[in-house]
Amino acid sequence: MQNKNGKTDTVLDELIGIITSNASDQEIREKLDDYHENDIAEALENLQESDRKRLYQILGVEKVSEIFTFLDDIGKYLEELDLRMAADIIENMDADDAVDALDEVDSNMREQLIQYMTKEAKKDIELIQSYDEDEIGSQMTTNYIEIERSLSIREAMKTLINKAEENDNISTIYVKDENGKFYGAIDLKDLICARDYALLESLISTSFPYVRAQEKINDCIERLKGYAEDSIPVLDDNDTLLGVITSQNIVEVVDDEFGDDYAKLAGLTAKEDLDETLIESMKKRLPWLIALLVLGLVVSSVVGMFEQVVSQIALIVCFQSLILDMAGNVGTQSLAVTIRVLMDERLTGKDKVQLVLKEVRIGFTNGLLLGSLAFLCIGAYIYFFKAKTPIYAFSISGCVGVALIVAMTISSLVGTTIPMFFHRIKVDPAVASGPLITTVNDLVAVITYYGVAWALLINVLQLTS
């Protein structure tokens, strides 16, 4: 059996058994060396506070800091420690993880912890905190190795060995020129395999990709994913290396972005937290709900405009929800596809036109198939179960079928063009589109359905109940 993180319960039970055993500290430490820090972190969450405090003392600051980076609610565990040890643990983390940890404790404790840290650690934390949450600089780490361009191969290897003790992101070594500006990067394997007589310059990739610290995450995340590098340098406007974005950072950023977009599609401004108060959650939801209430009233008033249709053919109301649901589903599908495609910065105007045409074709084709199916099934239902004449039954089902085709085609168009419009005017298409498209598609479906019924059933066929 696997737990929520995909690990077997056996591993978790083994770890808890080791930690809570009566074995010596040395024996426990040696046994835990065989397990990954992520596994130990999950075991930590399942221990009593007394057992956790014992484990902190057994493992020491450096090991505990590695484990703490995998905890979901790190603030809870930092509060179990004395301030000095808690500060040492945060100081041993990568700067980006340290910032996240400090964000999870109250402001009073945060100030006290920072006071115990070294000037270098404070400087790194302040650097990352100086960037807004939506800027890539807020996600970088200062855990990297940088060497000078003028070094020999032997000198570069010596510098690497000296710095590797404090920096574990060593697969890519970054190079600066005589002015301290970013010059390029060297792959660790190339440096290890290089001959002493070779020039360091021959190993440097001077066209190595980079990002600017103040770039928006949404603007550069696709570019970062495309490079598939272990780390990407982050530069300031003067081309000075400030930090790096690791592959782990990219995975976390992508996960956060998708989580935010998922929340925004529901009309929320951010992902909700279980600890949020009722008022905070209401503030996130009410603005859109009020706007949608107004649009909902418009939809209802449109239905009222077709009172003549409903009064003469009451049966038509039974299939209204079918049209609304299918139109909404198609619009949501087109919205999801469009938002995903819009993340690609290389998208041209021609590509967007092709996307619109493709989604409209898909909507029309699906509408044609489902409309035909609805024509047969609803017609048979009315004929056999409502005891209506074949002409009457299949006139109603024909109206539903035609309305499905038209509504699904238009809804595909709406679900594609609305997010494109918001993207064009620099408004997040995820937060602006989701609830809006649902309501707009309801309006489209109602007008389409009752419009077809009024034109086809009443004016052409002159059908009545």
C-alpha positions in Angstrom: 0.0 0.0 0.0 1.2 3.5 -0.8 0.7 6.7 1.1 -0.1 10.1 -0.4 3.5 10.7 -1.6 3.7 7.3 -3.4 5.9 5.6 -0.7 5.0 2.3 0.8 3.6 2.3 4.4 6.3 -0.3 5.1 9.0 2.3 4.7 7.2 4.8 6.9 6.7 2.2 9.6 10.3 1.2 9.4 11.4 4.8 9.9 9.1 5.4 12.8 10.3 2.2 14.4 13.9 3.2 14.1 13.4 6.7 15.5 11.3 5.5 18.5 13.5 2.6 19.3 15.7 2.3 22.3 18.8 2.1 20.2 21.8 4.4 20.8 21.9 7.8 19.1 24.8 6.6 16.9 22.9 3.5 15.8 19.8 5.5 14.9 21.9 8.0 13.0 23.6 5.3 11.0 20.4 3.6 10.1 18.7 6.8 9.0 21.6 7.5 6.6 20.1 4.8 4.4 16.9 6.7 3.9 16.1 9.8 1.8 15.4 13.0 3.6 11.9 13.2 2.1 11.0 9.8 3.7 12.3 11.0 7.0 10.3 14.2 6.8 7.1 12.3 6.3 8.0 10.1 9.3 8.7 13.2 11.3 5.1 14.4 10.7 3.8 11.2 12.3 5.9 11.4 15.5 5.1 12.7 18.9 6.7 16.0 19.7 9.0 14.4 22.3 10.3 11.9 19.7 10.9 14.7 17.2 12.9 16.8 19.7 15.0 13.7 20.4 15.6 13.2 16.7 16.7 16.8 16.2 19.5 16.3 18.7 20.5 13.0 17.2 20.8 14.2 13.6 22.2 17.6 14.2 21.6 20.9 12.5 22.9 20.1 9.0 20.9 16.9 8.5 17.7 18.4 10.1 17.9 21.4 7.7 17.9 19.0 4.7 14.9 17.2 6.2 13.0 20.4 7.0 13.1 21.5 3.3 10.6 18.6 2.6 8.1 19.5 5.3 4.7 21.0 4.4 4.2 23.0 7.6 7.7 23.9 8.6 6.6 26.7 10.9 5.0 24.2 13.3 8.3 22.3 13.7 10.5 25.4 14.0 8.4 26.5 17.0 9.4 23.2 18.8 13.1 24.3 18.8 14.9 26.9 20.7 15.6 30.1 18.7 19.3 29.4 18.3 18.9 25.9 16.8 15.9 27.1 14.6 18.1 29.9 13.2 21.0 27.6 12.5 18.6 25.2 10.7 17.2 28.0 8.5 20.7 29.3 7.9 21.8 25.9 6.6 19.0 25.8 4.0 19.2 27.2 0.5 18.3 30.9 0.6 15.0 30.3 -1.3 14.0 27.5 1.2 15.0 29.8 4.1 12.7 32.5 2.8 9.8 30.1 2.6 10.5 28.8 6.1 10.6 32.4 7.6 7.3 33.1 5.9 5.6 30.4 7.9 6.4 31.8 11.3 4.9 34.9 12.9 6.6 38.3 12.5 8.0 38.4 16.1 9.7 35.0 15.8 10.9 35.9 12.3 12.8 39.0 13.6 14.3 37.0 16.4 15.5 34.2 14.1 17.1 36.7 11.7 19.0 38.3 14.5 20.8 35.0 15.1 21.9 34.5 11.5 25.2 35.5 9.9 25.5 38.6 7.8 25.9 36.5 4.7 22.8 34.5 5.3 20.8 37.7 6.1 22.1 39.2 2.8 21.0 36.2 0.7 17.5 36.2 2.4 17.1 40.0 1.9 18.1 39.6 -1.7 15.4 37.1 -2.5 12.8 38.9 -0.4 13.5 42.1 -2.4 11.6 40.6 -5.4 7.9 40.3 -5.8 6.3 36.9 -5.6 5.5 37.0 -9.4 9.2 37.8 -10.3 11.6 35.0 -11.0 14.1 36.4 -8.6 11.9 35.4 -5.7 12.3 31.7 -6.7 16.1 31.6 -7.1 18.7 30.2 -4.8 22.2 31.5 -4.0 23.5 27.9 -3.9 25.9 27.9 -6.9 29.6 28.0 -7.8 31.1 30.9 -9.8 34.7 31.0 -10.9 36.8 33.6 -12.8 37.4 33.4 -16.5 41.2 33.9 -16.1 41.8 30.7 -14.1 43.7 27.7 -15.4 42.1 24.3 -15.5 44.0 23.3 -12.3 43.0 26.5 -10.5 39.4 26.0 -11.6 39.4 22.5 -10.2 40.9 23.7 -6.9 38.3 26.4 -6.6 35.5 24.0 -7.3 36.7 21.6 -4.6 37.0 24.4 -2.0 33.5 25.7 -2.8 31.7 22.4 -3.2 31.6 21.8 0.6 29.2 24.7 1.0 27.4 24.5 -2.4 25.8 21.3 -3.7 24.6 22.6 -7.1 27.9 21.8 -8.9 26.8 20.2 -12.1 27.1 23.5 -13.8 29.9 26.0 -12.9 29.3 29.6 -13.8 32.0 32.0 -15.0 32.5 35.7 -14.6 34.8 38.0 -16.5 37.3 40.5 -15.2 34.6 43.0 -14.6 32.5 40.6 -12.5 29.9 40.2 -15.2 28.4 36.8 -16.2 30.5 35.3 -19.0 29.2 31.8 -19.4 29.0 28.3 -17.9 31.0 25.1 -17.8 29.6 21.6 -17.5 31.2 19.8 -14.6 32.0 16.7 -16.7 33.9 18.8 -19.2 36.0 20.4 -16.4 36.8 17.0 -14.9 37.8 15.5 -18.2 39.9 18.5 -19.4 43.6 18.2 -19.7 45.8 20.5 -17.6 47.3 22.1 -20.7 43.9 23.0 -22.1 42.5 26.6 -21.8 39.5 27.2 -19.6 38.1 29.4 -22.3 37.7 26.3 -24.5 35.2 24.8 -22.0 33.0 27.8 -21.5 29.6 28.1 -23.2 29.3 31.8 -23.7 25.8 31.6 -25.1 24.4 29.8 -22.0 20.7 30.7 -21.4 19.8 33.1 -18.5 16.9 35.1 -17.1 16.7 38.5 -15.5 15.7 38.6 -11.8 12.8 41.0 -12.4 11.2 39.0 -15.2 7.7 37.8 -14.5 7.4 34.1 -13.8 4.5 33.7 -16.3 6.7 35.3 -19.0 9.7 33.1 -18.7 8.5 29.7 -17.2 8.0 28.1 -20.6 11.5 29.2 -21.7 13.0 27.7 -18.6 11.2 24.4 -19.1 12.4 24.3 -22.7 16.1 24.4 -21.8 16.0 21.3 -19.6 19.1 22.4 -17.7 19.9 21.5 -14.1 20.1 25.2 -13.3 19.7 28.5 -15.1 21.5 31.7 -14.0 19.6 34.7 -12.8 21.2 38.1 -13.7 20.5 41.6 -12.7 20.4 44.5 -15.2 24.2 44.9 -15.0 24.7 41.2 -16.0 25.9 40.3 -12.6 25.0 36.7 -11.4 22.7 36.9 -8.5 21.5 33.3 -8.2 20.2 30.3 -10.1 16.9 28.6 -10.8 17.3 24.9 -10.3 15.2 22.2 -12.0 13.6 21.6 -8.6 12.6 25.3 -8.5 11.1 25.1 -11.9 9.0 22.0 -10.9 7.7 23.9 -7.9 7.0 27.1 -9.8 5.1 25.1 -12.5 3.1 23.3 -9.8 2.3 26.6 -8.1 1.3 28.2 -11.4 -1.0 25.4 -12.3 -2.5 25.5 -8.8 -3.1 29.2 -9.1 -4.7 28.8 -12.6 -6.9 26.1 -11.3 -8.2 28.3 -8.5 -8.6 31.2 -10.9 -10.7 29.2 -13.3 -13.2 28.9 -10.4 -13.1 32.7 -10.0 -10.8 32.8 -7.0 -7.9 35.2 -6.7 -5.7 32.5 -5.1 -5.7 29.0 -3.8 -7.7 28.8 -0.6 -6.1 27.6 2.6 -7.8 25.4 5.2 -6.7 27.9 7.8 -8.4 30.9 6.1 -11.2 32.6 8.0 -14.8 32.7 6.7 -14.4 36.4 5.9 -11.1 35.9 3.9 -12.7 33.2 1.8 -15.8 35.3 1.2 -13.7 38.2 0.0 -12.0 36.0 -2.6 -15.3 34.7 -4.0 -17.9 37.5 -3.6 -16.6 39.9 -6.4 -17.0 37.4 -9.1 -20.2 36.0 -7.7 -21.8 39.4 -7.7 -20.8 40.0 -11.3 -22.1 36.6 -12.3 -25.4 37.3 -10.4 -25.9 40.3 -12.7 -25.2 38.3 -15.8 -27.4 35.5 -14.4 -30.3 38.0 -14.2 -29.6 38.9 -17.8 -29.9 35.2 -18.8 -33.2 34.9 -16.8 -34.6 38.0 -18.5 -33.8 36.5 -21.9 -35.7 33.4 -21.0 -38.6 35.7 -20.1 -38.5 37.2 -23.6 -39.4 33.8 -25.0 -42.5 33.4 -22.8 -44.6 32.9 -25.9 -42.5 29.8 -26.9 -42.8 28.3 -23.4 -46.6 29.0 -23.1 -47.3 27.3 -26.5 -44.8 24.4 -26.2 -44.3 23.7 -22.6 -42.4 20.5 -23.3 -39.5 22.6 -24.7 -38.5 23.6 -21.2 -37.5 20.0 -20.3 -34.5 20.1 -22.5 -33.1 23.5 -21.7 -30.6 22.2 -19.1 -29.2 19.8 -21.8 -28.4 22.7 -24.1 -26.9 24.8 -21.3 -24.8 22.0 -19.9 -23.3 21.0 -23.2 -22.6 24.5 -24.2 -20.9 25.1 -20.9 -18.8 21.9 -21.2 -17.6 22.8 -24.7 -16.7 26.3 -23.7 -14.7 25.1 -20.6 -12.8 22.6 -22.8 -11.9 25.3 -25.3 -10.9 27.6 -22.4 -8.5 25.1 -20.9 -6.9 24.4 -24.3 -6.5 28.1 -25.0 -5.0 29.1 -21.7 -2.5 26.3 -22.0 -1.5 27.4 -25.5 -1.3 31.0 -24.5 1.6 30.2 -22.2 3.8 29.7 -25.2 5.5 33.0 -25.9 6.3 32.0 -29.4 2.7 31.9 -30.4 2.0 34.1 -33.5 -1.1 35.8 -34.7 -1.5 33.1 -37.4 -1.2 30.4 -34.7 -4.0 32.0 -32.8 -6.3 32.2 -35.8 -5.6 28.5 -36.5 -6.4 27.7 -32.9 -9.8 29.5 -33.1 -10.7 27.8 -36.4 -9.7 24.4 -35.0 -11.8 24.8 -31.8 -14.8 26.0 -33.9 -14.5 23.0 -36.2 -14.2 20.7 -33.1 -17.3 22.3 -31.6 -19.3 22.1 -34.8 -18.3 18.4 -35.4 -19.1 17.4 -31.8 -22.3 19.3 -32.0 -23.3 17.6 -35.2 -22.7 14.1 -33.7 -24.4 14.9 -30.4 -27.2 16.8 -32.1 -27.9 13.8 -34.3 -27.9 11.5 -31.3 -30.2 13.9 -29.4 -32.5 14.1 -32.4 -33.0 10.3 -32.4 -33.1 9.7 -28.7 -35.3 12.7 -27.7 -37.7 12.1 -30.6 -38.1 8.4 -29.6 -38.6 9.4 -25.9 -41.4 12.0 -26.7 -43.0 9.6 -29.1 -43.1 6.5 -26.9 -43.3 8.0 -23.4 -45.2 11.3 -24.0 -47.6 9.8 -26.5 -47.1 12.5 -29.1 -47.3 12.1 -32.9 -44.1 11.3 -34.8 -44.1 14.7 -36.4 -44.5 16.5 -33.1 -41.9 14.3 -31.4 -39.2 14.7 -34.0 -39.9 18.4 -34.5 -39.1 19.0 -30.9 -36.0 16.7 -31.0 -34.9 18.4 -34.3 -35.1 21.8 -32.5 -32.9 20.4 -29.7 -30.4 18.9 -32.3 -30.1 22.1 -34.3 -29.7 24.2 -31.1 -27.0 21.8 -29.9 -25.0 22.2 -33.1 -25.3 26.0 -33.0 -24.7 26.4 -29.3 -21.7 24.1 -29.2 -20.1 25.8 -32.2 -20.6 29.3 -30.7 -19.5 28.2 -27.3 -16.2 26.9 -28.7 -15.6 30.2 -30.4 -16.4 32.1 -27.1 -14.2 29.8 -25.0 -11.3 30.5 -27.3 -11.6 34.2 -28.1 -12.4 35.5 -24.6 -9.2 34.3 -23.0 -7.3 35.6 -26.1 -8.9 39.0 -25.7 -7.9 39.2 -22.0 -4.4 38.0 -22.8 -4.1 40.8 -25.4 -5.1 43.5 -22.9 -2.6 42.1 -20.3 -5.3 40.6 -18.0 -4.7 37.1 -16.6 -7.0 35.0 -18.9 -7.4 32.3 -16.2 -8.8 34.6 -13.5 -10.9 36.6 -16.0 -12.3 33.8 -18.2 -13.5 30.9 -16.2 -16.8 32.0 -14.5 -17.4 34.6 -17.3 -17.3 32.0 -20.1 -19.7 29.7 -18.2 -22.3 32.5 -17.9 -21.8 33.9 -21.4 -22.3 30.4 -22.8 -25.5 30.0 -20.8 -26.7 33.2 -22.4 -25.6 31.9 -25.9 -27.4 28.6 -25.2 -30.6 30.2 -24.0 -30.8 32.5 -27.0 -29.9 29.8 -29.4 -32.4 27.2 -28.1 -35.4 29.4 -27.7 -34.6 31.4 -30.8 -34.5 28.1 -32.9 -37.7 27.0 -31.2 -39.5 30.3 -31.9 -38.3 30.3 -35.6 -38.6 26.6 -36.4 -41.4 25.3 -34.2 -43.8 28.2 -34.0 -43.2 30.3 -37.1 -42.4 27.6 -39.6 -44.1 24.4 -38.3 -46.7 26.3 -36.3 -46.5 23.7 -33.6 -48.3 24.0 -30.2 -48.9 21.8 -27.2 
